[in-house]
Amino acid sequence: MSIGSENEGRLSLKKIIFYSVGIFLIAAFQASVGSRIGLFSATPSLTLAFTALASLFESKKTGAVVGLAGGFLTDALGGAGFSLLPLFYTLTGWFLGEICERLGHPGRQALGAFLRSLMWLAAVSGAGAVFTAILIVLSAGRMNFFSSIPHILLPEAVSTLLWSLPMLGIFMLLYRKKFSE
């Protein structure tokens, strides 16, 4: 029972349930144990990776909605007040989906889809680290840039990329019929 087989352009009830439950579980996991699973206690952006995968395997609209929900849930479960996280996740999902529409979605062969998705996940992980740097500057007023790269930004980007690999595997299994067409 694969998710990507029917109604390729529209979200079926099965897909809506998958994305709703998935983003809630990932945001809860990130908020509860995220700081303990990252490299050097940097919390990986699991909801950002899930947003990117939704854009890669579905569409920019799905990516934007998943990003908006993921940003709000991450903020709500993480104890943050008002932040720019929902806006960043929404824009990331939409822009990544737009780029994929113009350049082609992950691909029809499994290896090509894996490599292209991995490339986009690395780019999104780096963008998430840059966004973290911007948030640090906005909240603290100043930042030691050269000290924050090896201690905060690089561990966050690498942790996000590493933890997005199992999610990529799950998406590739769920969307396996896309690769056999």
Beta strands, then each sheet from edge to edge (+ up, - down):
end
